[in-house]
């Protein structure tokens, strides 16, 4: 097995760790030469990829890739789909499975209602529309190649070194209050485990990768502060809070995302709710950035 992860950052590295095993080669790309050493420290063959061109080393590596995971944000178009074009069979002759990391943002706003993989997508932001187009491109490649292609729609990602404790510790945590707003979240290790699960079973199609407990974002901050034994930041009304345009768009989408399809397939989450997950992060000291 040769697993190649394009855009091997926070989630990509967790995916690589989930695939560690005998006779498994792990490869990953990064845009930054500085980050190559961190990938190698995790047992990942590192390749530079700027989204524009593939060098000879990367092309050679693709020849033996059996499992391809793409996590690079599309921009105006998916950079890898564009480069592979009509040549995917030649560039990836041994391909057995494709995983594409998307976002639950493709569903758009559903006023707090539950959504599933069957729910029509009405993306609000341009970046979510681009994700939806990329999803279709990867599913189409899977059909053309006769290879299972799974789209993993991820909710808000957190885990060791990237969580509410870190934000409280740095003084950047905010307790914004918007009536009836809920967010969905997923622990990064469960992204890795879900990717391994789907690939091991050769599953394709669309899967929501999100935990069991959508909830108001301020509740997560309060729970983390309780575990730390500190006062949570004061409540701020969303309407009057200073936010970047991107942060404000997140609050323009309100939905509860169901993971029933993934669980029905047999997947078990290690971190199904944020209270138990935060407790584990705190206990194991994974709370500093």
Number of C-alpha atoms within 10 A of each C-alpha: 17 21 25 28 28 23 23 27 19 15 22 25 24 20 25 27 18 18 22 16 10 7 8 12 19 26 25 27 27 21 16 12 13 9 16 19 14 14 23 15 10 14 16 24 17 23 26 20 19 14 19 9 12 16 11 9 10 17 12 13 16 23 16 18 23 18 21 23 25 25 20 21 19 22 12 13 14 21 19 20 17 12 14 14 12 11 11 16 15 11 18 20 15 16 24 20 25 27 28 24 22 27 21 29 25 24 24 20 20 16 14 16 11 13 19 17 18 7 10 11 18 15 19 17 16 12 17 22 20 19 26 21 16 25 27 12 16 22 22 13 20 21 13 11 16 12 17 22 28 25 27 26 23 23 22 16 18 19 20 21 16 17 22 25 26 18 18 21 15 11 10 10 19 18 19 21 17 15 9 10 20 21 20 24 23 25 28 23 22 25 25 19 21 22 26 20 19 25 22 11 11 15 20 20 15 21 25 24 32 30 24 19 19 22 18 18 19 21 16 18 21 17 18 26 19 12 14 16 9 12 11 18 17 10 11 15 13 15 11 8 12 11 11 8 8 9 10 14 12 15 14 14 22 21 22 23 27 21 20 18 15 20 14 9 13 11 16 14 21 13 19 17 18 23 16 12 17 25 15 15 19 17 11 10 11 17 23 17 13
